[in-house]
């Protein structure tokens, strides 16, 4: 099945509950039922970030392929990079179902999965098998969380990071999921510093230099954001992923599921996450790589993130609504926007709006 046909069939997925549809989509990709996109490389979109080569700046965010089951197929859809996970050191079931809700009227989703994970041992075997099968067309990222019952989060993060570093290109420390009690507390001040010290010590023992990033919440105030930026720079972190799902509930939400507990993603997150991204870019002043995620549903959205300071962009919720044909449309729209603004390469547009405001 082509990505275009798969996208045309997306309305049928709504006959299933959101979590069952999610599992079906991953299974279809893992079994090769959705074929690769047929696209010629667009050199305008090629970029080099953190010393890694990307065919384009558009990636799949964590949360879709949680258990690393469909990596080659996801790259085949045209993503420039794929982030699998979040994975935890030990298996855990996550929260009770139902735990995923479509807010169709709002083009949004609320989830409270709770970092359901097969555990690092199982996920590690899947990633190792993919690596053994040959080179991937882009960087592979791994989102790392912590078990709900962890007695020593720093030690658990460190153990997982050290073992994963030789297998992936980028490690993303998740301290911002709203669905694991106490996890967001790890973003704060000294706790984040101690966690990153443990993470860097673990990576120093690894056989390869995986890049290290931190995924933060979109709900941070200015003081908390400034503290995170400075802590990340001081600990030699490569960058920030901005951001995770939000616990806010904008009054504009219309769906009957708007009051469900969990993290909100999709269209309502675009404006606040992009504003936070721009603030982080001004604070970081080029000292961190920034990844923009939240509400991206078109090339226009992705390009706005880039102009706000994102070197790379991710999406998930719009992918779940619109299907795999969305990837090619977004890439074409980014390329057209670059041409319209007179940019030769996508890297030239990173932070362009910040320069205009300055």
PEVENQUI-V330093 format. One record per residue. N is the residue number from 0. SS is DSSP state (alpha for helix, beta for strand, coil for the rest). NEAR is the number of other C-alpha atoms within 12 Angstrom. Layout:
N:SS:NEAR + N:SS:NEAR
//
This chain:
0:coil:20 + 1:coil:23 + 2:alpha:34 + 3:alpha:23 + 4:alpha:20 + 5:alpha:29 + 6:alpha:27 + 7:alpha:18 + 8:coil:23 + 9:alpha:27 + 10:alpha:18 + 11:alpha:18 + 12:alpha:24 + 13:coil:22 + 14:coil:14 + 15:coil:18 + 16:coil:18 + 17:alpha:31 + 18:alpha:28 + 19:alpha:19 + 20:alpha:26 + 21:alpha:33 + 22:alpha:24 + 23:alpha:27 + 24:alpha:36 + 25:alpha:31 + 26:alpha:24 + 27:alpha:24 + 28:alpha:32 + 29:alpha:25 + 30:coil:18 + 31:coil:22 + 32:coil:20 + 33:coil:31 + 34:coil:25 + 35:coil:26 + 36:coil:26 + 37:coil:16 + 38:coil:19 + 39:coil:15 + 40:coil:21 + 41:coil:25 + 42:coil:22 + 43:coil:29 + 44:coil:40 + 45:coil:30 + 46:beta:30 + 47:beta:24 + 48:beta:31 + 49:coil:25 + 50:coil:15 + 51:beta:25 + 52:beta:22 + 53:beta:35 + 54:coil:33 + 55:coil:43 + 56:coil:48 + 57:beta:52 + 58:beta:40 + 59:beta:48 + 60:coil:44 + 61:coil:40 + 62:coil:43 + 63:coil:41 + 64:coil:41 + 65:coil:40 + 66:coil:37 + 67:coil:42 + 68:coil:34 + 69:coil:35 + 70:alpha:45 + 71:alpha:38 + 72:alpha:34 + 73:alpha:45 + 74:alpha:38 + 75:alpha:33 + 76:coil:40 + 77:coil:39 + 78:coil:45 + 79:coil:40 + 80:beta:43 + 81:beta:48 + 82:beta:48 + 83:beta:43 + 84:beta:42 + 85:beta:47 + 86:beta:47 + 87:coil:43 + 88:coil:38 + 89:coil:30 + 90:coil:25 + 91:beta:26 + 92:coil:21 + 93:coil:30 + 94:coil:21 + 95:coil:16 + 96:coil:17 + 97:coil:21 + 98:coil:29 + 99:beta:35 + 100:beta:37 + 101:beta:38 + 102:beta:31 + 103:alpha:27 + 104:alpha:19 + 105:alpha:30 + 106:coil:32 + 107:beta:42 + 108:beta:45 + 109:beta:42 + 110:beta:42 + 111:coil:32 + 112:coil:35 + 113:coil:38 + 114:coil:44 + 115:coil:36 + 116:beta:34 + 117:coil:27 + 118:coil:30 + 119:alpha:38 + 120:alpha:22 + 121:alpha:22 + 122:alpha:36 + 123:alpha:33 + 124:alpha:20 + 125:alpha:29 + 126:alpha:38 + 127:alpha:25 + 128:alpha:20 + 129:alpha:25 + 130:alpha:22 + 131:alpha:12 + 132:coil:12 + 133:coil:12 + 134:coil:18 + 135:coil:29 + 136:coil:26 + 137:coil:35 + 138:coil:39 + 139:beta:42 + 140:beta:44 + 141:beta:48 + 142:beta:49 + 143:beta:52 + 144:coil:52 + 145:coil:46 + 146:coil:38 + 147:coil:30 + 148:coil:22 + 149:coil:21 + 150:coil:12 + 151:coil:18 + 152:alpha:33 + 153:alpha:32 + 154:alpha:25 + 155:alpha:30 + 156:alpha:42 + 157:alpha:34 + 158:alpha:31 + 159:alpha:39 + 160:alpha:49 + 161:alpha:32 + 162:alpha:33 + 163:alpha:42 + 164:coil:36 + 165:coil:28 + 166:coil:33 + 167:coil:43 + 168:coil:35 + 169:beta:38 + 170:beta:47 + 171:beta:45 + 172:beta:49 + 173:beta:46 + 174:coil:43 + 175:coil:40 + 176:coil:44 + 177:coil:36 + 178:coil:36 + 179:coil:31 + 180:coil:23 + 181:coil:23 + 182:alpha:32 + 183:alpha:32 + 184:alpha:23 + 185:alpha:34 + 186:alpha:36 + 187:coil:30 + 188:alpha:22 + 189:alpha:19 + 190:alpha:22 + 191:alpha:36 + 192:alpha:27 + 193:alpha:25 + 194:alpha:36 + 195:alpha:39 + 196:alpha:26 + 197:alpha:27 + 198:alpha:40 + 199:alpha:34 + 200:alpha:22 + 201:alpha:30 + 202:alpha:30 + 203:alpha:22 + 204:coil:20 + 205:coil:23 + 206:coil:16 + 207:coil:21 + 208:coil:26 + 209:coil:34 + 210:beta:39 + 211:beta:44 + 212:beta:40 + 213:beta:45 + 214:beta:45 + 215:beta:45 + 216:coil:42 + 217:coil:44 + 218:coil:32 + 219:coil:32 + 220:coil:19 + 221:alpha:19 + 222:alpha:17 + 223:alpha:27 + 224:alpha:33 + 225:alpha:25 + 226:alpha:25 + 227:alpha:39 + 228:alpha:44 + 229:alpha:28 + 230:alpha:32 + 231:alpha:41 + 232:alpha:29 + 233:alpha:21 + 234:coil:27 + 235:coil:25 + 236:coil:37 + 237:coil:35 + 238:beta:43 + 239:beta:49 + 240:beta:52 + 241:beta:52 + 242:coil:52 + 243:coil:52 + 244:coil:48 + 245:beta:39 + 246:coil:30 + 247:coil:27 + 248:coil:28 + 249:coil:21 + 250:coil:11 + 251:coil:16 + 252:coil:27 + 253:coil:18 + 254:coil:21 + 255:coil:16 + 256:coil:24 + 257:coil:31 + 258:coil:22 + 259:coil:23 + 260:coil:25 + 261:coil:31 + 262:beta:40 + 263:beta:46 + 264:beta:51 + 265:beta:42 + 266:alpha:36 + 267:alpha:37 + 268:alpha:43 + 269:alpha:39 + 270:alpha:28 + 271:alpha:32 + 272:alpha:42 + 273:alpha:40 + 274:alpha:32 + 275:alpha:40 + 276:alpha:52 + 277:alpha:38 + 278:alpha:33 + 279:alpha:44 + 280:alpha:39 + 281:alpha:28 + 282:alpha:28 + 283:alpha:30 + 284:coil:21 + 285:coil:22 + 286:coil:24 + 287:coil:36 + 288:beta:40 + 289:beta:47 + 290:beta:48 + 291:beta:53 + 292:beta:53 + 293:coil:49 + 294:coil:43 + 295:coil:44 + 296:coil:42 + 297:coil:34 + 298:alpha:30 + 299:alpha:24 + 300:alpha:35 + 301:alpha:45 + 302:alpha:45 + 303:alpha:39 + 304:alpha:49 + 305:alpha:41 + 306:alpha:38 + 307:coil:37 + 308:coil:46 + 309:coil:49 + 310:coil:45 + 311:beta:49 + 312:beta:54 + 313:beta:47 + 314:beta:50 + 315:coil:42 + 316:alpha:45 + 317:alpha:41 + 318:alpha:42 + 319:alpha:42 + 320:alpha:38 + 321:alpha:34 + 322:coil:36 + 323:coil:42 + 324:alpha:37 + 325:alpha:35 + 326:alpha:44 + 327:alpha:34 + 328:alpha:30 + 329:alpha:35 + 330:alpha:39 + 331:alpha:29 + 332:alpha:26 + 333:alpha:40 + 334:alpha:33 + 335:alpha:23 + 336:alpha:28 + 337:alpha:31 + 338:alpha:19 + 339:alpha:14 + 340:coil:18 + 341:coil:15 + 342:coil:22 + 343:coil:21 + 344:coil:28 + 345:alpha:42 + 346:alpha:30 + 347:alpha:26 + 348:alpha:36 + 349:coil:37 + 350:coil:36 + 351:alpha:28 + 352:alpha:26 + 353:alpha:26 + 354:alpha:17 + 355:alpha:11 + 356:alpha:12 + 357:coil:8
//
